[in-house]
Amino acid sequence: MVDVAIIGHGVVGSGVAEIIINHNELISQKAKRQINLKYILDIRDFPDLPYSDKFIKDFDTILNDDDVRVVVETAGGATFAYDYVKACLLRGKSVVTSNKELVALKGAELLKIAQDKNINFLFEASVGGGIPVLRPIAQCLAANDLIEITGILNGTTNFILTKMIKENMQFDDALSMAQRLGYAERDPSADIDGHDAARKICILASLAFGKHIYPEQIKTDGIRGMLLSDVELASRMGYVVKLIGHSKVLGDKVSASVCPAVIPTGSVISNVEDVFNIIKVRGDAIGDVAFYGRGAGKLPTASAVVADVIDCVKHLAARKYLFWEDGDKDYVVDPDSVAYDYMIITSVANADALATLGCNTVEHNGSVAGIVEKTSKNDITTRLQKCGINDYRVFRVID
Ligand code: HSE
């Protein structure tokens, strides 16, 4: 029998407890050992739950119990969660987490401890909720030199943009609807300002390219205040606006960003709507491969956590595949200095000036848009300013 503990009985933690208890025979069979949920650490009491006897308030009970070989961290944040996870790993306990903030900030350090201790630190649920993506990147695509990752990594912003594109809703109305439906938090900053997606592209790119990328190295623009007129103009030009996490290998460095981008209608990514996520990975042998599904939710996310628990129990004395090294300050280049295609949107009064940049322009409702090919955003900014254009929005073209 293997004892398991859960730290944090919130949405995901309670889902993990329910799955371990309700599917105990099935998951124990798959792990080839009896899995026993021994402790749940939470500051709150849950007296009405059928498993209320498992709740504890002292972390040391878990740490000092040598029968607890696997610890699930679903508390969130990178303060207490970091201390607890690190302490458990140092004690030789494998750890499973859904905590993207922790992995994005401390992944390299925690993976190194797990390597030194010959135990596992797994976090499939930290990106894409229940969508299997980290394990396929690390295992199934292992024969590839991976070169690019592109994704819709945040369901809340995809829901908001879908409402703007399909139902002509203004940004604020779509955000209120997302909050009413429970997708967006009361403080929606982490989603709409792109920080949630930035943490996820950090994890994906670190794993795919082998060196840690930290959130502060990711150029991050969100969709706060996105103009409906820009979304409409992009649609007229045959594009949809999506919040995209992107990272690409450039020699021995990478570019990495989160930004609102325009995607050609008809491409796989353009058709991903509502709260759905997609992660497209490009490898030198396989070409493009995509992973699609619901990127959040209690049971989908908990199912990915429990699958990692099963993996840990099956490999108590062996290291699994996940690893990346620490990165360095110069590893990530500024994406605004890299040549990409861009859509520029400005006031119709600037149409002639925009055309001098080599754009074919389209006008709608007082705005004009054009595409500039293979030019860096920094160059575009300089050229627009030379033309006297100061009110403009720039969207990277990604397919
Ligand atoms: N707030 C996130 C999203 C949930 O909207 O995708 C999972 O990270």
Residues whose N, C-alpha, C, O or C-beta is under 5 A from the ligand:
A	BS01	HSE	L153 N154 G155 T156 Y183 D191 G295 A296
